[in-house]
Amino acid sequence: MPDQTDPRNLIPQDEIPVEELIRRTREFTRRITNEDRQRLGLDLRESGHSRSLQVQAPVLLQDFFAGKIDLDGDLERRYANAPLLSYSRLSHPSDAPQRRQVTAHFSAQDDSALLTVDLLLGSGPEATVDFTFTLFSALGLRFTLSPLLEVDRKRWLDLMHRRNGITFLWTRDRWEHPFLVFVVREGHGRMYAFSPYGFEAAVRLTPDMLESLRDWLGTLWFPGTYAPPAPDAMPAAPAWDSRPTMMQRLDLPESAPASASGDSDVWSESTGLDNLDDLDSPDDAEADSLSADDLDW
């Protein structure tokens, strides 16, 4: 197929077949998933969990890091009708100076589903945050993340500023304690919470709600220093055409290779993490994957 980045082969937007737009979108999302998996693999090696992943981690995570499943697609199918949260109420320390915690509420339009985020104040470099998923004001599932180290919180905030990607919010105990998986596609968010005791929860977030949650936590975790990146600081998209196209709206970085194969829903190219043993072999993993510096795009 002609290189669509070559000005000689540019196709007007109105003439690009739907199948071609779908193919480009799939290539983009698979490449992002591949890079996220590599980044998370480096984090597991750093925290010393790469060996225990093979025997202690949930099967879902084992298959994801082995490149056997599309985590985004698998979770979306599992929670196909997760409630969409579109309203928020945020509190701040100035609202109630005597309280030791602040709370954010994110609710569905009909109030059938509610996500409550409780942040403990004055916890120093190790933060504590509770995510409570409530259904019909009758049943609630609480996931407590503590302690959240400063480096993990900063990494999560940085990755949540992307318009597309997968990132985890978890403690250094990883899957041994509750953890959350965030999937962002075109600014829309899906949040999946997991407990080592076997219960799970999921919600969808509009772009406004996702931004509110991220910035609310950022300003409380890092008061006086947190600032969302300016729109012009985000990576520029390549010119597929002289007019905006679907891939431009996906913010595809200029160096993005079209490296996915076929229309399968599962990434099939070698990522350096095709088997779990590779997580303990940095030399082998880096031979066919990006470096840690390259992953901070």
C-alpha positions as CSV (number, residue, x, y, z in Angstrom):
1,M,0.0,0.0,0.0
2,P,1.4,3.5,-0.8
3,D,2.9,5.5,2.0
4,Q,0.1,7.9,3.0
5,T,2.7,10.2,4.7
6,D,4.3,10.8,1.3
7,P,2.8,14.0,-0.1
8,R,2.7,12.4,-3.5
9,N,0.3,9.7,-2.2
10,L,-2.0,11.8,0.0
11,I,-5.7,10.9,-0.4
12,P,-8.4,13.5,0.1
13,Q,-10.3,12.7,3.3
14,D,-13.6,12.3,1.5
15,E,-12.0,9.6,-0.7
16,I,-10.5,7.5,2.0
17,P,-12.5,4.2,2.3
18,V,-14.0,3.4,5.7
19,E,-12.1,0.2,5.8
20,E,-8.8,2.1,5.4
21,L,-9.8,4.5,8.3
22,I,-10.6,1.5,10.5
23,R,-7.3,-0.2,9.6
24,R,-5.3,3.0,10.5
25,T,-7.2,3.4,13.8
26,R,-6.4,-0.3,14.7
27,E,-2.8,0.1,13.9
28,F,-2.6,3.2,16.0
29,T,-4.3,1.7,19.1
30,R,-2.2,-1.5,18.8
31,R,1.0,0.5,18.7
32,I,-0.1,2.5,21.8
33,T,-1.0,-0.7,23.6
34,N,2.4,-2.3,22.7
35,E,4.3,0.7,24.1
36,D,2.2,0.8,27.2
37,R,2.9,-2.9,27.8
38,Q,6.6,-2.4,27.4
39,R,6.5,0.5,29.8
40,L,4.6,-1.5,32.4
41,G,7.1,-4.4,31.9
42,L,9.9,-2.0,32.8
43,D,8.0,-0.9,35.9
44,L,7.6,-4.5,37.0
45,R,11.3,-5.2,36.6
46,E,12.0,-2.0,38.6
47,S,9.7,-3.0,41.5
48,G,10.9,-6.7,41.5
49,H,7.6,-8.2,40.4
50,S,8.6,-9.6,37.0
51,R,9.2,-13.1,38.4
52,S,6.1,-13.3,40.6
53,L,4.0,-12.2,37.6
54,Q,4.3,-15.7,36.2
55,V,2.8,-17.4,39.2
56,Q,1.0,-14.9,41.4
57,A,-0.6,-12.3,39.0
58,P,-4.2,-12.7,37.8
59,V,-4.5,-14.6,34.5
60,L,-5.7,-11.5,32.8
61,L,-2.4,-9.6,33.6
62,Q,-0.3,-12.7,32.7
63,D,-1.9,-12.9,29.3
64,F,-1.7,-9.1,28.7
65,F,2.0,-9.0,29.5
66,A,2.6,-12.1,27.4
67,G,0.9,-10.3,24.4
68,K,-1.8,-12.9,24.2
69,I,-4.8,-10.6,24.7
70,D,-5.9,-7.1,23.9
71,L,-6.5,-5.8,27.4
72,D,-8.6,-2.9,26.2
73,G,-10.8,-5.0,24.1
74,D,-11.1,-7.8,26.7
75,L,-12.2,-5.4,29.4
76,E,-14.6,-3.5,27.2
77,R,-16.4,-6.7,26.2
78,R,-16.5,-7.9,29.9
79,Y,-18.1,-4.5,30.9
80,A,-19.9,-3.6,27.8
81,N,-22.6,-1.7,29.6
82,A,-20.6,0.0,32.3
83,P,-22.4,3.1,33.5
84,L,-21.4,6.5,32.0
85,L,-20.5,9.1,34.6
86,S,-21.2,12.7,33.4
87,Y,-21.7,14.8,36.6
88,S,-19.2,15.7,39.3
89,R,-19.1,17.4,42.7
90,L,-15.6,18.2,44.0
91,S,-14.6,19.3,47.4
92,H,-11.4,21.0,48.5
93,P,-9.6,21.5,51.8
94,S,-11.0,25.1,52.1
95,D,-14.5,23.8,52.0
96,A,-14.2,22.1,55.4
97,P,-10.8,22.9,57.0
98,Q,-11.5,20.7,60.0
99,R,-11.9,17.5,57.9
100,R,-9.0,15.1,57.3
101,Q,-10.2,14.0,53.9
102,V,-11.7,15.5,50.8
103,T,-14.2,13.8,48.5
104,A,-15.1,13.9,44.8
105,H,-18.4,12.4,43.5
106,F,-18.9,11.4,39.9
107,S,-22.4,10.2,39.0
108,A,-24.5,8.9,36.1
109,Q,-27.2,11.1,34.6
110,D,-30.0,9.2,36.5
111,D,-27.9,8.8,39.7
112,S,-28.1,5.1,39.4
113,A,-24.3,4.8,39.6
114,L,-21.9,6.8,41.7
115,L,-18.1,6.9,42.0
116,T,-16.8,8.4,45.2
117,V,-13.1,9.3,45.5
118,D,-11.9,10.0,49.1
119,L,-8.4,11.5,49.4
120,L,-6.7,11.5,52.8
121,L,-5.0,14.8,53.6
122,G,-1.7,15.3,55.2
123,S,-0.4,11.7,54.4
124,G,3.0,13.0,53.4
125,P,4.9,11.4,50.5
126,E,2.7,8.3,50.7
127,A,-0.8,9.1,49.7
128,T,-4.0,7.1,50.5
129,V,-7.1,7.2,48.2
130,D,-10.3,5.3,48.2
131,F,-12.4,4.6,45.1
132,T,-16.0,3.5,46.0
133,F,-18.4,2.3,43.3
134,T,-22.0,2.5,44.4
135,L,-25.0,1.0,42.5
136,F,-28.5,2.3,43.1
137,S,-27.4,3.8,46.5
138,A,-27.6,0.2,47.9
139,L,-24.4,-1.6,47.1
140,G,-20.9,-0.2,47.3
141,L,-17.5,-1.7,46.5
142,R,-14.5,0.1,48.0
143,F,-10.9,-0.1,46.6
144,T,-8.3,1.4,48.9
145,L,-4.9,2.3,47.4
146,S,-2.3,2.9,50.0
147,P,0.5,3.8,50.1
148,L,0.8,5.5,46.7
149,L,4.4,6.7,46.3
150,E,5.1,10.1,44.8
151,V,6.8,8.6,41.7
152,D,3.9,6.4,40.9
153,R,1.4,9.3,41.2
154,K,3.5,11.5,39.0
155,R,3.8,8.8,36.4
156,W,0.1,8.2,36.4
157,L,-0.8,11.9,36.0
158,D,1.7,12.2,33.1
159,L,0.2,9.2,31.3
160,M,-3.4,10.3,32.0
161,H,-2.8,13.5,30.0
162,R,-2.6,11.5,26.8
163,R,-5.7,11.2,24.6
164,N,-5.1,7.5,24.0
165,G,-3.4,4.8,26.1
166,I,-3.6,2.3,29.0
167,T,-2.1,3.0,32.4
168,F,-2.3,1.4,35.9
169,L,-2.8,3.2,39.2
170,W,-1.4,0.8,41.8
171,T,0.8,0.6,44.9
172,R,4.2,-1.1,45.0
173,D,2.4,-4.3,46.0
174,R,1.0,-4.3,42.5
175,W,-1.8,-6.9,42.1
176,E,-1.4,-8.1,45.7
177,H,-3.5,-5.0,46.7
178,P,-6.3,-3.3,44.9
179,F,-5.4,-1.6,41.7
180,L,-7.1,0.4,38.9
181,V,-6.7,0.2,35.1
182,F,-7.5,3.3,33.1
183,V,-8.1,3.1,29.3
184,V,-8.3,6.4,27.4
185,R,-9.5,6.5,23.8
186,E,-9.9,9.9,22.1
187,G,-10.2,11.6,25.5
188,H,-13.0,9.3,26.8
189,G,-12.1,7.1,29.8
190,R,-12.9,3.7,31.2
191,M,-11.9,2.8,34.7
192,Y,-11.6,-0.8,35.9
193,A,-11.0,-1.6,39.6
194,F,-9.7,-4.9,40.8
195,S,-9.3,-6.4,44.3
196,P,-7.2,-9.4,45.3
197,Y,-10.3,-10.7,47.1
198,G,-12.0,-11.4,43.7
199,F,-14.4,-8.5,43.2
200,E,-14.3,-5.9,40.4
201,A,-16.0,-2.8,39.2
202,A,-16.1,-0.6,36.1
203,V,-17.4,2.8,34.9
204,R,-17.0,5.0,31.9
205,L,-16.0,8.7,32.1
206,T,-16.8,11.5,29.7
207,P,-13.7,13.6,28.7
208,D,-14.8,16.3,31.2
209,M,-15.1,13.9,34.0
210,L,-11.8,12.3,33.2
211,E,-10.1,15.7,33.2
212,S,-11.8,16.7,36.4
213,L,-10.7,13.5,38.2
214,R,-7.1,13.9,37.0
215,D,-6.7,17.6,37.7
216,W,-8.5,17.3,41.1
217,L,-6.1,14.6,42.3
218,G,-3.1,16.4,40.7
219,T,-3.8,19.7,42.6
220,L,-4.3,17.8,45.9
221,W,-1.3,15.5,45.5
222,F,1.0,18.3,44.4
223,P,-0.4,21.6,45.6
224,G,1.2,24.6,44.1
225,T,3.3,22.6,41.6
226,Y,0.8,20.7,39.5
227,A,-0.2,22.2,36.2
228,P,-1.9,20.5,33.2
229,P,0.2,20.7,30.0
230,A,-0.8,23.4,27.5
231,P,-2.6,22.2,24.4
232,D,0.3,23.3,22.2
233,A,2.6,21.1,24.3
234,M,0.9,17.9,23.2
235,P,2.6,15.8,20.4
236,A,1.7,17.0,16.9
237,A,0.0,14.7,14.5
238,P,1.4,14.1,11.0
239,A,-0.3,15.4,7.9
240,W,-2.2,12.5,6.4
241,D,-3.9,15.1,4.3
242,S,-4.2,18.8,3.9
243,R,-7.4,18.6,5.9
244,P,-8.0,17.0,9.4
245,T,-8.5,13.3,9.2
246,M,-9.5,10.6,11.6
247,M,-5.9,9.8,12.4
248,Q,-5.0,13.4,13.0
249,R,-7.7,13.6,15.6
250,L,-6.1,10.6,17.2
251,D,-2.9,12.6,17.7
252,L,-0.7,10.0,16.0
253,P,3.0,10.9,16.7
254,E,5.1,11.6,13.7
255,S,7.3,8.5,14.3
256,A,4.5,6.1,14.5
257,P,5.2,2.9,12.4
258,A,2.4,1.0,10.8
259,S,3.5,-2.2,12.5
260,A,0.3,-4.1,13.2
261,S,-0.6,-7.0,11.0
262,G,-4.1,-8.0,9.8
263,D,-7.4,-7.1,11.3
264,S,-7.1,-9.3,14.4
265,D,-8.1,-7.7,17.7
266,V,-4.9,-9.0,19.3
267,W,-1.5,-7.5,18.8
268,S,0.5,-10.1,16.9
269,E,4.0,-8.5,16.4
270,S,6.8,-9.4,18.8
271,T,7.1,-6.8,21.5
272,G,10.0,-8.2,23.6
273,L,7.4,-9.4,26.1
274,D,5.9,-12.3,24.1
275,N,6.6,-14.7,27.0
276,L,6.7,-13.9,30.6
277,D,10.3,-15.0,31.0
278,D,11.3,-12.0,28.9
279,L,10.4,-9.7,31.7
280,D,13.5,-10.9,33.5
281,S,15.8,-10.5,30.5
282,P,16.3,-6.8,29.8
283,D,18.8,-7.5,27.1
284,D,16.4,-9.6,25.1
285,A,13.5,-7.3,25.7
286,E,15.4,-4.2,24.6
287,A,16.7,-5.8,21.5
288,D,13.2,-5.7,19.9
289,S,11.6,-3.0,21.9
290,L,11.9,0.7,22.8
291,S,14.2,2.0,25.5
292,A,12.9,3.5,28.7
293,D,13.7,7.0,27.4
294,D,11.9,6.3,24.1
295,L,8.8,5.3,25.9
296,D,8.3,8.8,27.4
297,W,6.8,10.2,24.2
